[in-house]
Amino acid sequence: MKSLSRREALKRSLFGLAGVASAASATSIAGASSMGAHPDPHALMTRGVPAGAGIDPTVFLRHFDYGVVSKRPNGQTVREYRMIAMDRNLEIMPGVFYSAWAYNGQVPGPTIRCTEGDLVRVHFHNAGAHQHSIHFHGFHPANMDGVLEQIDPGGSYVYEFEAQPFGLQLYHCHTMPLKRHISKGLYGAMIIDPPPKRPRPPAHEMVMVMNGFDVNFDGENEVYAVNTVPFAYQANPIVLKRGELNRIYVVNVLEFDLINSLHTHANFFHVYRTGTSLVPSEFTDTISMGQGERHIIEFTYNQLGQFMFHAHQSEFAELGWMGLFDVQGEMA
């Protein structure tokens, strides 16, 4: 049998569900392939964020998990986090469900935030049906790398390391087959702020994790997004203030596609590659990123109105990786 292209699979597997959303819980993605196509890919998002998405993209955009904070006798800050790997069905679009593996029941996982030099302690429990782990980008001892320390279902492990270097890091499962564990949703962002003596300037801060979903499990993505829900920021534009400095922590964890990108309309941004410098390396309106790359971008809008941002792979944009900034009145 001739295999379907990702576009045809999307039409048959996703858009056909738009007219039968009430029966979606009883309909498998595979069984949806015989349903009729819907002509408008944006129509699935007209009812807003799906109830079973696991996250509200607008809330996730600005939410940072600083952990439970304590102090060691030597004055070092300790931040403790609890992470649970679990199996969960996510409604990534109204009526479209995806069998995910998720940290704390959400994709992406919580955005961990700390400061360089903090002691980070992550209590990990595997509540899923497969082996899992957490691999943190950054500096840490060998037994905290999440590669050789595979945690069986029902097992637990404590990761502990000093947060270094400052910048934008990420974490993800490092269990084989790696592409499956990442594509199923086991990843998240980790921000290590610079030392207090060298802070970044105040800004309106956001997190965008670029991801996608292979909903028919053919090794190709049919849905693309930032923060899981396709077209979420087109349905609910991100409100910015004219003249305010905006800072976005951008992480690419997209599986199956070799490269992803971000383009802003009618504006340029400063790029801090991996966030490990306080001096920008580039001033542009488009960045391309392989999987695991992450950058901090900063920009200001001086014009009012709605401005699009999206992947500059047109296919990605048409299949969900697209949003709007809504620039409103002056800063308070």
Backbone torsions as a table, in degrees:
resi	resn	phi	psi	omega
1	MET	NA	135.4	179.6
2	LYS	-68.4	131.3	-179.7
3	SER	-74.2	149.7	-179.7
4	LEU	-80.3	145.2	169.5
5	SER	-70.3	161.5	-179.2
6	ARG	-62.8	-34.4	178.5
7	ARG	-64.8	-45.9	-178.5
8	GLU	-67.4	-38.6	177.4
9	ALA	-62.1	-40.6	178.9
10	LEU	-61.5	-46.9	-178.8
11	LYS	-60.7	-46.4	-175.7
12	ARG	-75.5	-39.4	-173.9
13	SER	-86.3	-30.0	-174.5
14	LEU	-104.9	-56.8	-171.7
15	PHE	-66.1	-31.3	178.0
16	GLY	-62.2	-23.0	179.7
17	LEU	-76.2	-14.7	-176.4
18	ALA	-60.2	-37.5	-178.2
19	GLY	-86.6	-4.6	-178.1
20	VAL	-129.1	31.5	-175.9
21	ALA	-59.1	-31.7	-179.1
22	SER	-64.5	-23.5	-179.9
23	ALA	-103.9	8.6	-172.0
24	ALA	-62.6	-35.0	-176.4
25	SER	-64.3	-20.8	179.5
26	ALA	-102.9	3.8	-176.0
27	THR	-112.8	126.0	177.6
28	SER	-80.8	156.6	176.5
29	ILE	-60.4	-42.8	-178.4
30	ALA	-63.6	-39.3	-178.8
31	GLY	-72.5	-12.5	-177.5
32	ALA	-80.0	-8.8	-172.1
33	SER	-65.3	-17.7	-179.3
34	SER	-92.0	-1.5	-177.5
35	MET	-80.2	158.1	-177.3
36	GLY	-68.2	157.5	-179.3
37	ALA	-84.8	149.1	175.1
38	HIS	-103.6	136.0	-171.5
39	PRO	-75.5	-16.5	-172.4
40	ASP	-123.8	112.2	-177.8
41	PRO	-65.5	-21.0	179.7
42	HIS	-80.9	-14.9	-174.0
43	ALA	-63.0	-31.2	-179.1
44	LEU	-64.5	-20.8	-177.6
45	MET	-99.0	5.1	-177.7
46	THR	-68.2	-19.0	179.2
47	ARG	-92.9	10.4	177.0
48	GLY	86.2	-167.4	-177.3
49	VAL	-67.0	130.3	179.5
50	PRO	-62.2	144.1	-174.4
51	ALA	-63.4	-30.3	-175.5
52	GLY	-100.5	25.3	-175.8
53	ALA	-70.2	-19.8	-177.8
54	GLY	87.2	-25.6	174.5
55	ILE	-140.0	156.7	165.9
56	ASP	-98.8	111.5	-174.9
57	PRO	-55.4	-32.7	179.9
58	THR	-69.1	-38.5	177.7
59	VAL	-72.5	-46.3	-178.9
60	PHE	-57.4	-36.0	-177.0
61	LEU	-52.3	-35.7	-172.3
62	ARG	-120.1	13.5	-176.7
63	HIS	-101.4	129.4	179.8
64	PHE	-124.3	134.8	-179.7
65	ASP	-99.7	108.2	-178.9
66	TYR	-89.7	-0.3	177.9
67	GLY	74.7	-178.1	173.7
68	VAL	-90.5	120.9	-168.9
69	VAL	-100.3	135.2	173.0
70	SER	-144.4	178.3	-179.7
71	LYS	-125.7	139.9	172.1
72	ARG	-82.2	162.5	179.1
73	PRO	-55.6	-28.0	-179.8
74	ASN	-84.7	4.3	177.0
75	GLY	93.1	-6.9	-179.6
76	GLN	-67.8	135.8	177.2
77	THR	-75.8	133.9	176.6
78	VAL	-112.8	129.5	177.2
79	ARG	-120.2	122.7	-178.2
80	GLU	-112.2	137.1	-178.4
81	TYR	-129.6	153.1	174.6
82	ARG	-120.7	123.5	-177.7
83	MET	-124.7	130.4	179.1
84	ILE	-122.4	124.3	172.7
85	ALA	-87.0	130.8	-176.8
86	MET	-147.0	159.9	173.7
87	ASP	-90.0	134.6	-179.4
88	ARG	-155.0	138.0	172.2
89	ASN	-83.9	123.0	179.7
90	LEU	-109.0	137.8	174.8
91	GLU	-92.5	92.1	-173.7
92	ILE	-77.1	-25.0	171.6
93	MET	-140.5	156.0	-178.7
94	PRO	-53.2	116.8	179.0
95	GLY	85.4	0.1	-178.5
96	VAL	-116.1	115.6	-175.2
97	PHE	-110.2	146.1	-178.8
98	TYR	-130.6	130.7	179.6
99	SER	-81.1	97.8	-171.8
100	ALA	-103.2	159.6	163.4
101	TRP	-110.8	130.0	-167.6
102	ALA	-140.2	144.7	169.9
103	TYR	-83.2	125.1	-179.7
104	ASN	55.7	28.7	173.8
105	GLY	76.5	13.7	-177.7
106	GLN	-138.3	151.7	175.5
107	VAL	-128.9	119.8	-4.2
108	PRO	-66.4	167.3	173.4
109	GLY	-68.3	174.0	-179.0
110	PRO	-55.8	145.6	176.0
111	THR	-81.9	105.5	-179.5
112	ILE	-77.5	135.5	179.6
113	ARG	-134.8	134.9	-179.2
114	CYS	-152.9	-174.4	179.9
115	THR	-122.1	145.1	179.3
116	GLU	-51.7	130.0	-179.0
117	GLY	98.4	-15.6	175.6
118	ASP	-65.2	149.8	170.7
119	LEU	-88.9	117.2	-179.6
120	VAL	-99.5	128.4	179.8
121	ARG	-128.3	115.8	-176.9
122	VAL	-113.9	116.7	177.1
123	HIS	-89.0	108.8	-174.8
124	PHE	-106.5	134.2	175.1
125	HIS	-129.9	134.5	179.3
126	ASN	-97.3	102.7	177.7
127	ALA	-99.8	9.7	-179.6
128	GLY	-89.5	-175.6	-177.2
129	ALA	-97.5	0.8	-177.9
130	HIS	-131.5	163.7	172.2
131	GLN	-62.2	144.1	176.8
132	HIS	-147.0	170.4	176.2
133	SER	-157.9	-178.6	170.3
134	ILE	-130.6	123.3	173.3
135	HIS	-108.4	119.8	179.0
136	PHE	-98.5	131.3	171.4
137	HIS	-75.3	143.0	-175.7
138	GLY	126.2	-165.0	-177.6
139	PHE	-97.2	137.5	176.7
140	HIS	-170.4	163.5	177.1
141	PRO	-65.5	161.1	-177.0
142	ALA	-59.9	-36.3	-177.3
143	ASN	-81.6	6.4	175.4
144	MET	-113.8	14.8	-172.2
145	ASP	-85.5	-15.8	176.8
146	GLY	75.2	15.5	-179.3
147	VAL	-105.0	-56.2	179.4
148	LEU	-82.8	-18.4	-177.5
149	GLU	-94.7	77.2	179.3
150	GLN	-86.0	132.4	-173.7
151	ILE	-103.8	120.5	179.7
152	ASP	-70.1	159.9	174.9
153	PRO	-53.5	131.4	-178.1
154	GLY	88.8	-9.5	-178.1
155	GLY	-89.4	169.6	-178.1
156	SER	-138.5	161.8	179.1
157	TYR	-158.2	149.7	177.5
158	VAL	-114.8	119.8	174.7
159	TYR	-95.1	132.0	-179.5
160	GLU	-142.3	128.2	-179.4
161	PHE	-162.2	160.9	175.8
162	GLU	-86.8	130.4	-174.9
163	ALA	-67.9	111.7	178.6
164	GLN	-156.5	151.1	-15.4
165	PRO	-83.2	168.9	177.3
166	PHE	-65.3	150.5	-178.0
167	GLY	143.0	-166.7	178.9
168	LEU	-101.1	115.5	178.8
169	GLN	-110.5	-178.0	172.1
170	LEU	-146.0	167.5	174.5
171	TYR	-136.3	152.4	179.2
172	HIS	-163.0	163.5	175.1
173	CYS	-68.2	142.5	179.2
174	HIS	-124.0	43.3	178.3
175	THR	-100.5	140.9	179.1
176	MET	-81.9	145.3	-4.4
177	PRO	-72.7	123.6	-171.3
178	LEU	-58.6	-41.3	-177.1
179	LYS	-63.2	-30.6	178.9
180	ARG	-71.8	-43.7	-176.9
181	HIS	-67.6	-33.2	177.0
182	ILE	-76.8	-46.2	-178.0
183	SER	-63.1	-26.6	179.6
184	LYS	-78.2	-11.8	170.9
185	GLY	122.8	5.7	-175.9
186	LEU	-88.3	82.4	179.9
187	TYR	-162.8	164.4	177.2
188	GLY	-172.4	172.9	-179.0
189	ALA	-98.3	150.2	176.2
190	MET	-136.5	120.1	-179.2
191	ILE	-104.6	123.5	172.8
192	ILE	-109.2	107.1	-178.5
193	ASP	-71.2	151.1	176.8
194	PRO	-66.1	164.1	180.0
195	PRO	-56.4	151.2	-177.5
196	PRO	-54.7	-27.5	-179.8
197	LYS	-74.0	-13.9	179.9
198	ARG	-132.9	59.5	-175.6
199	PRO	-74.4	156.1	169.7
200	ARG	-74.3	152.7	179.4
201	PRO	-65.5	153.1	177.9
202	PRO	-56.7	142.8	-179.4
203	ALA	-159.5	163.3	169.9
204	HIS	-80.2	111.3	-169.6
205	GLU	-104.7	142.5	-179.4
206	MET	-142.3	157.2	175.8
207	VAL	-120.7	129.5	175.3
208	MET	-127.6	114.9	176.4
209	VAL	-103.9	113.4	-177.4
210	MET	-82.0	122.5	-176.8
211	ASN	-144.5	-178.7	-179.7
212	GLY	-159.3	172.0	-176.0
213	PHE	-139.4	129.0	174.4
214	ASP	-92.8	86.6	-170.2
215	VAL	-74.4	-18.5	177.5
216	ASN	-111.9	10.5	171.6
217	PHE	55.4	45.8	177.9
218	ASP	-107.1	9.1	-179.9
219	GLY	84.0	11.8	175.5
220	GLU	-134.8	145.1	178.7
221	ASN	-79.5	138.2	173.7
222	GLU	-106.7	-14.6	-177.8
223	VAL	-132.3	136.9	177.4
224	TYR	-126.9	151.5	-176.9
225	ALA	-165.2	170.4	156.3
226	VAL	-113.3	132.4	-178.8
227	ASN	60.9	40.2	163.6
228	THR	80.3	-46.7	-172.2
229	VAL	-91.7	113.5	-178.5
230	PRO	-63.1	141.8	178.7
231	PHE	61.8	12.9	-175.9
232	ALA	-58.7	-40.7	-176.2
233	TYR	-89.0	2.4	166.8
234	GLN	-91.1	-39.3	175.6
235	ALA	-68.1	-35.7	179.4
236	ASN	-131.7	85.5	-176.2
237	PRO	-56.8	148.9	179.4
238	ILE	-80.6	120.8	-177.4
239	VAL	-81.8	125.0	175.2
240	LEU	-119.5	161.3	176.6
241	LYS	-106.8	135.0	177.5
242	ARG	-59.5	132.2	178.0
243	GLY	85.5	-5.6	-178.9
244	GLU	-89.1	141.6	175.5
245	LEU	-74.4	127.1	177.2
246	ASN	-110.1	139.6	178.8
247	ARG	-129.3	122.6	178.5
248	ILE	-116.7	128.8	173.4
249	TYR	-91.3	107.6	-172.7
250	VAL	-107.4	123.6	-179.3
251	VAL	-125.1	134.1	176.4
252	ASN	-108.2	116.1	175.1
253	VAL	-120.9	17.3	-177.7
254	LEU	-59.7	125.9	176.4
255	GLU	-96.3	157.7	175.1
256	PHE	78.7	-28.6	176.7
257	ASP	-105.5	136.1	-171.8
258	LEU	-72.2	-23.6	-174.1
259	ILE	-148.2	150.0	176.3
260	ASN	-133.2	171.8	-177.5
261	SER	-157.2	167.5	175.2
262	LEU	-138.7	131.5	178.9
263	HIS	-131.7	133.4	175.4
264	THR	-108.9	140.8	179.5
265	HIS	-86.2	142.1	171.1
266	ALA	59.9	27.2	-178.8
267	ASN	-163.3	162.0	172.0
268	PHE	-119.6	162.2	178.0
269	PHE	-137.8	154.6	172.6
270	HIS	-84.7	137.8	-178.2
271	VAL	-109.5	126.5	173.2
272	TYR	-111.6	95.2	-172.5
273	ARG	-64.8	121.9	-175.9
274	THR	63.2	-0.2	176.9
275	GLY	69.1	15.4	-174.3
276	THR	-91.7	6.9	175.1
277	SER	-133.6	151.4	175.8
278	LEU	-93.2	4.3	179.0
279	VAL	-113.9	124.8	-178.3
280	PRO	-66.1	150.3	-179.1
281	SER	-103.7	-9.4	-173.1
282	GLU	-161.3	153.2	175.1
283	PHE	-131.2	110.2	-169.5
284	THR	-154.4	-179.9	174.9
285	ASP	-119.6	3.3	-178.9
286	THR	-147.3	133.5	172.0
287	ILE	-127.7	143.6	175.1
288	SER	-112.4	141.7	-172.8
289	MET	-142.0	133.4	169.3
290	GLY	-80.3	172.0	179.3
291	GLN	-63.0	135.1	-179.1
292	GLY	91.8	-15.8	175.7
293	GLU	-74.7	148.1	178.8
294	ARG	-152.4	143.7	-177.7
295	HIS	-143.2	155.2	171.3
296	ILE	-102.3	131.5	176.1
297	ILE	-120.8	145.8	179.4
298	GLU	-131.2	139.7	-178.5
299	PHE	-160.6	163.8	176.9
300	THR	-135.2	137.7	173.4
301	TYR	-101.5	131.4	178.3
302	ASN	-109.4	1.0	177.2
303	GLN	-115.6	146.9	177.8
304	LEU	-86.0	156.9	175.4
305	GLY	122.4	-174.2	-179.5
306	GLN	-101.1	131.4	-177.8
307	PHE	-128.4	132.7	-176.9
308	MET	-79.7	148.9	166.2
309	PHE	-135.7	147.1	-174.0
310	HIS	-171.4	170.0	170.2
311	ALA	-69.4	143.7	177.8
312	HIS	-94.4	15.9	158.2
313	GLN	-90.8	109.4	-170.8
314	SER	-56.8	-36.1	179.4
315	GLU	-61.2	-43.1	179.2
316	PHE	-60.4	-44.0	-178.7
317	ALA	-62.5	-42.9	-178.7
318	GLU	-69.6	-21.7	-179.0
319	LEU	-104.4	20.6	168.9
320	GLY	129.8	-22.2	-175.8
321	TRP	-88.1	78.5	-176.4
322	MET	-157.7	141.3	177.9
323	GLY	-156.6	-178.3	-177.5
324	LEU	-133.0	138.7	164.7
325	PHE	-95.3	132.7	178.1
326	ASP	-109.8	98.1	-176.0
327	VAL	-85.4	120.2	-176.3
328	GLN	-112.7	-163.5	-170.6
329	GLY	-56.8	-174.8	-172.6
330	GLU	-62.9	162.6	174.8
331	MET	-62.0	148.4	178.6
332	ALA	-69.9	NA	NA
